[in-house]
Amino acid sequence: MCGFTGFLNRRINDSNYSSDSEMKLVANKMASTILHRGPNDAGIWLDVDVGIALAHRRLSIIDLSPAGHQPMASKSDRYVIAYNGEIYNHIELRHELEMCSQQTFIAEGDNVSINWRGHSDTETLLAGFEAWGVEATLKKTIGMFAISLWDKQEQILTLARDRMGEKPLYYGFQKNTFLFGSELKALKAHPDFLSEIDRDVICLYLRHCYIPAPYSIYKGIKKLLPGTFVQLHLNDDENPNSLVPKTYWSLKDKVHSGLENPFRGNDAEAIKVLDGQLRESIDLQMMADVPLGSFLSGGVDSSTIVALMQTQSSRAVKTFSIGFDEKGYNEADYAKAVSKHLSTEHTEHYVSSVEAMEVIPLLGKMYDEPFADSSQIPTFLVSKMAKQHVTVSLSGDAGDELFCGYNRYLLADAWKKIEHVPFALRKGAGQLIQTLSTSTWDAIFQQANKIKRFPSNMGEKLDKLAKRLQCIDGANELYYSLVSETNQPEKIVIGAAEPTSWLTEAGMKMRFKDAKHHMMYMDAMTYLPDDIMVKVDRAAMANSLETRLPFLDHRVVELAWRLPMNMKMRDGKTKWLLRQVLYEYVPQDLIDRPKAGFSIPLGEWLRGPLKDWVEELLDVQRLSEDGYFDVYYVRTIWQDHLSGKSDQQALLWSILMFQAWLAGSK
């Protein structure tokens, strides 16, 4: 796991540098901003005559020797690469390359194999590019990655991203310079960066609490879509803004092929197949030359990963969890119970509100653009703790999207039962729910918990349901409403028009026989790479910790989409098949409980210990001077939240994270 950045100036005579020392100075400045992604080594490669520079920061995981140094040139010196990630099957690819090489040499009357310089996956990638070409090599990989590759011979710069979007990659033209890198802060360090905020994109951000790809907060800068690569030809005179990413792996195609060719075995066979594929994926992802462990929340996903890790490890797996003193947010006890059963080497840490709030000032710089998934705070803290013991940590993220785990998927079935109810009645039910404040509903369910445990924040959940009942008509609209914190962001952002996104252009037009499949697909295309992966990558890499996600092995993804829905949800139980795999290793009573999520008591903190911080960021004069948000609207929702009239924590957090980011970016 590492970080990289670079630039290419196609009009070398217009550039800001006239010598290699000046280019190197700029490249080094860009790379220094992502030191946290790679504190072990640094490297720069450049060609001043062409106007290109690649810079790399290395977090040594595989082949700790200088043989893994980047940027790295291929054996023929045709290609130069700076790359971030891990190719888990690179040993297998090496064997295939050696076989191809031997066959070639034998045909020419010789029998000489490849002379490898080291055992890094970077060198394997380069050999693959030389032997098979870029696209064919990408298709052969099993891994997570973002790649920048310069072809000296053809003078082509290639940028590529892994299939599911685990690793980030930003790119775009600023003036005459093409910039690219793992994080926006690296691009911002280049003297040509314009830092022009896109007001329209703020609307998308307020709707979803994250900025969906391919957008970024800055005009002219994009995120490369998962499963694609883009190529810039040095001497191509076409409009640089017309660069079109090419798809080498399509989730859409895999979803359709999986649904058309479903798994036809029985339950026992499905359990065996899923168990086997997960074992194989986890085995590959446990490959490391440094200490390795896993996050453990005690939920289905992380417990499954840890259980299968432990069966394949000769020693106790190191596991990590954090807890909170606030009831309804603490799952540390569950993690401890699972750890005890599996005999892992467990470390837990209880986080105080003071400690958690100390993270908040770091978030703007950590995420580079507005990002408002509040679970970013506990994710950072558990990563910080894990880094004290390991350099690599596996995680259970993506189990929800693949195996039907989110509570909102349950609403798809509920919607079938009420969609034929006249709109007037649904609207009336929603209004009835809202006659009580969210705080009152929370108090009611706190009493109800004495009889049966309900998920946390029931007041907030009921408020969201009430709003949906009053405005939606159709399963697709239900989903879009569920992933929208506000349906009218243009009323909040001054002088902005919400742009189209994948959700509105393509996603809303998709049709599935089962609405749950539609929701899962939409989440895997948007929420997973643009929220979950962003959260995990930045929080972990801020602590120089590599995270690996076995559920995102594309073979697991493809298998999951072949499984019929009754193996994902059965008798109202989410992730049914995944649970059956887990029950082979962990008793059911340690796992079965309402889904809580990885959250913090944000609403309470905003009204309490964070109140002064909120008032500072939402000061009337400050909002007016910044000029991005409608002051009256923002102050109204803040007062509604303070009074307990409605729970506005998600929308408020989005506005606050923008304000905090804006202050840090000036």
PyMOL commands that set and color helices and strands:
alter all, ss='L'
color gray80, all
select helices_A, chain A and resi 12-14+20-32+35-37+66-68+90-107+121-132+134-140+184-188+199-208+240-242+251-260+267-285+300-311+332-342+353-357+360-367+376-387+399-403+407-418+423-433+438-448+458-469+475-482+489-491+502-505+507-509+515-541+550-552+554-560+565-567+576-583+588-590+602-607+611-617+620-626+631-643+649-665
alter helices_A, ss='H'
color red, helices_A
select strands_A, chain A and resi 2-9+41-47+52-58+72-73+79-87+143-151+156-161+170-174+177-181+222-223+228-233+246-247+292-295+318-324+345-351+392-394+546-548
alter strands_A, ss='S'
color yellow, strands_A
deselect
rebuild
show_as cartoon
